[in-house]
Amino acid sequence: MKIFNVEPGSGEWLRVRLGLPTASMFHRLLTPAKLEYSKQARAYAIYLVAEKLLNTSLSPLEQTEWMSRGNELEPQAIRAYEFQEEAETAPVGFITDDAMTMGATPDRLLVGVPAALEVKCPAPHTHLGYLIDGFGSDYVAQAQGQNLVGEFEYVDRYSWHPELPACRVRTYRDDNFIHALQRAIDRFNEEKHEIEEKVRAMGYFEERKRLLTAVDDLVAQEDRG
């Protein structure tokens, strides 16, 4: 595992994850129920290729009122989790596998345990939904993806609201799921590479690079003049 000490949501964080499949989107690679390669994978591959070729993140940065409030409440939620679980956590930025073929952004790492923490401070009705129905099938791929990328034993997802009971779900490594996910990621990265090669074969991006270089040279000459 490689750890990049960047602030989640920052420009540095956006750059280091550029073009990489990340755990929060692994449900678009593998169907949680049948463990089959998802039909959504190709659209996601094209999205990541576009990011790489344009060298810019396409992730929306807008925040809703509840997301903004959730960020404000997160430190309280972390303290509540640490007290409830008698655990110590540490901040973390972005993590990848050693070959940098995939990544994840857990909210915290557990100290002394190969495990990670995902914290949510949602609207009260969303929190109640988690308490009653759990986090949904998409979260399985994310949690097992984090276990895969970070080589964790488990991931805790902790939803917290100051006026409601906390909801903690622990997801242990599922080797069968992780093996299927690794195969899907390998296939996805091959597909993504093929898409990029097809686009580059059109010649546009090499020509664009050449033109930009020429413009930079002219600007440099004017500066020197």
C-alpha positions in Angstrom: 0.0 0.0 0.0 1.1 3.5 -0.8 -0.1 6.5 1.3 -0.3 10.0 -0.1 -0.6 12.6 2.6 -3.0 14.9 0.8 -6.2 16.6 2.1 -9.3 14.9 0.7 -11.1 17.2 -1.7 -8.0 19.3 -2.2 -6.3 20.0 -5.6 -3.5 17.7 -4.6 -6.0 14.9 -3.8 -7.8 15.4 -7.1 -4.5 15.2 -9.0 -3.1 12.0 -7.3 -6.3 10.1 -8.0 -6.6 11.3 -11.6 -7.6 8.5 -14.0 -7.5 5.8 -11.3 -10.5 3.5 -10.4 -11.4 4.2 -6.8 -13.2 2.1 -4.2 -16.2 4.4 -4.0 -16.9 3.5 -7.7 -16.1 -0.3 -7.6 -19.8 -1.1 -7.6 -19.6 0.1 -11.3 -17.0 -2.7 -12.0 -18.5 -5.7 -10.2 -22.1 -6.6 -9.5 -22.3 -7.2 -5.7 -24.9 -10.0 -5.9 -23.5 -12.2 -8.8 -19.9 -11.0 -8.7 -20.0 -10.4 -12.5 -18.3 -7.7 -14.5 -20.7 -4.8 -14.6 -22.2 -3.2 -17.8 -21.4 0.1 -16.2 -17.7 -0.4 -16.3 -17.1 0.9 -19.9 -18.8 4.2 -19.2 -16.6 4.6 -16.1 -13.5 3.7 -18.1 -14.3 6.4 -20.7 -14.8 8.9 -17.8 -11.4 8.1 -16.4 -9.7 8.2 -19.8 -11.2 11.7 -20.3 -9.7 12.8 -17.0 -6.3 11.5 -17.9 -6.2 13.0 -21.4 -7.4 16.4 -20.3 -5.3 16.2 -17.1 -8.2 17.6 -15.0 -10.6 16.1 -12.5 -14.2 15.8 -13.7 -15.5 15.1 -10.1 -18.2 17.6 -9.0 -17.0 19.8 -6.2 -20.4 21.2 -5.2 -21.6 20.5 -1.7 -25.1 20.3 -0.4 -26.0 21.9 2.9 -26.1 18.5 4.6 -22.7 17.5 3.2 -21.2 20.8 4.4 -22.7 20.2 7.9 -21.5 16.6 7.8 -17.9 17.8 7.3 -18.3 20.2 10.3 -19.6 17.3 12.5 -17.0 14.8 11.4 -14.5 15.5 14.2 -17.2 14.9 16.8 -18.2 11.7 15.1 -14.6 10.5 15.1 -14.3 11.2 18.8 -17.6 9.4 19.4 -16.4 6.4 17.5 -13.0 6.3 19.3 -14.8 6.4 22.7 -17.4 3.8 21.7 -14.9 1.4 20.2 -12.1 2.2 22.6 -9.9 2.8 19.6 -7.4 5.3 18.3 -7.5 6.6 14.8 -5.1 8.6 12.6 -5.8 10.8 9.5 -5.0 9.5 6.1 -5.1 11.1 2.6 -5.3 8.9 -0.5 -4.1 5.3 -0.7 -3.2 3.1 -3.6 -1.9 -0.4 -4.2 1.8 -0.7 -4.7 1.4 -0.7 -8.5 -1.0 2.3 -8.4 -3.7 0.6 -10.4 -6.5 1.5 -8.0 -7.1 3.8 -5.0 -9.3 4.7 -2.1 -9.9 7.5 0.4 -10.8 6.1 3.8 -11.5 8.8 6.4 -9.2 7.4 9.1 -6.8 4.5 9.7 -7.0 2.6 13.0 -3.9 2.7 15.0 -2.3 -0.7 15.8 -4.8 -2.5 13.6 -4.8 -3.1 9.8 -8.2 -1.5 9.4 -9.9 1.7 8.2 -12.8 3.9 9.2 -15.5 5.5 7.0 -17.4 8.3 8.7 -20.8 9.7 7.7 -22.7 12.5 9.3 -25.8 12.7 7.1 -29.2 14.3 7.3 -31.3 12.7 10.1 -33.6 10.8 7.7 -30.6 9.4 5.8 -29.1 8.3 9.1 -32.3 6.6 10.2 -32.3 4.8 6.8 -28.9 3.4 7.7 -30.0 2.3 11.1 -33.1 0.5 9.7 -31.9 -0.8 6.3 -28.1 -0.7 6.4 -25.8 1.0 3.9 -26.9 -0.8 0.7 -25.3 -3.2 -1.6 -23.0 -0.6 -3.3 -21.2 -0.1 0.0 -20.1 -3.8 -0.1 -17.9 -3.2 -3.1 -16.5 0.0 -1.6 -15.7 -1.6 1.7 -14.1 -4.7 0.2 -12.3 -2.5 -2.2 -10.8 -0.6 0.6 -9.8 -3.9 2.2 -8.2 -4.8 -1.1 -6.3 -1.6 -1.7 -5.2 -1.1 1.9 -4.7 -4.8 2.8 -7.0 -4.2 5.7 -8.6 -6.9 8.0 -11.8 -4.8 8.1 -13.4 -1.5 7.4 -15.8 0.2 9.8 -18.5 2.4 8.4 -19.8 4.7 11.1 -22.8 7.0 10.6 -23.3 9.6 13.4 -25.9 12.2 14.2 -25.8 14.1 17.5 -29.4 13.4 18.4 -29.7 9.8 17.2 -28.1 6.4 18.0 -24.9 5.8 16.1 -24.8 3.1 13.4 -21.6 1.1 13.0 -21.2 -1.7 10.4 -18.0 -3.7 10.3 -17.0 -5.3 7.0 -14.4 -8.0 7.3 -12.3 -9.2 4.4 -14.2 -11.5 2.1 -11.5 -13.3 0.0 -14.0 -14.6 -2.5 -15.4 -11.2 -3.1 -11.9 -9.6 -3.2 -10.6 -12.1 -5.7 -13.5 -11.4 -8.0 -13.0 -7.7 -7.5 -9.3 -7.9 -8.4 -10.2 -9.8 -11.6 -12.7 -7.1 -12.5 -10.2 -4.3 -11.8 -7.6 -6.0 -14.0 -10.1 -6.4 -16.8 -11.3 -2.8 -16.3 -7.7 -1.4 -16.5 -7.1 -3.3 -19.7 -10.3 -1.9 -21.2 -9.3 1.6 -20.0 -5.9 1.2 -21.6 -7.4 0.1 -24.9 -9.8 3.1 -24.9 -7.0 5.5 -24.3 -4.9 3.9 -27.1 -7.8 4.3 -29.6 -8.2 7.9 -28.7 -4.5 8.7 -28.9 -4.4 7.0 -32.3 -6.7 9.8 -33.6 -3.7 12.1 -33.3 -5.5 15.0 -31.7 -3.8 14.9 -28.3 -0.3 14.6 -29.8 -1.1 17.5 -32.1 -2.6 19.5 -29.2 0.5 18.8 -27.1 2.8 20.0 -30.0 0.8 23.2 -30.4 0.8 23.9 -26.7 4.5 23.4 -26.6 5.0 25.8 -29.5 2.8 28.4 -27.8 4.8 28.0 -24.6 8.0 28.6 -26.6 6.6 31.8 -28.1 5.6 33.1 -24.7 9.0 32.3 -23.3 10.7 34.2 -26.2 8.4 37.2 -25.6 9.3 37.1 -21.9 13.0 37.1 -22.7 12.5 39.9 -25.2 
